[in-house]
Amino acid sequence: MSRATVFVAEVKSLTARNEEQQLRLGLGQALRYRQLLRNANRQVEAYLIVEREPADLSWASLCDALGVVLTWPSLFAKTHWRREPRRKSEGSDETVRPPPP
């Protein structure tokens, strides 16, 4: 029996002054929520959604390494918002992530 995927998203505002703190907090929260749901035997996709592109793009590679999708409005059209697995005739189910720095 297949399990439905649960999606968790942490949404953070960013300013030049709080960006590092907000990204750290948001990533930690997304990871924690994912862990709690996986412990409840759920299949989970985690997203960190921020209001703009971070000044430090190494956050993209960090999130990617941890399996969290980092995205912002200018990438929304390119972000594959995962759904239940598609039939083969519907195409790929690959997630688009921001390029590493």
MOSUL-V68799 format. One line per field, one symbol per residue. ss: DSSP state (H for helix, E for strand, - for the rest). Layout:
ss=???
//
This chain:
ss=----EEEEEEEE------HHHHHHHHHHHHHHHHHHHHH---EEEEEEEE-------HHHHHHHH--EEEEEHHH------------HHH-----------
//
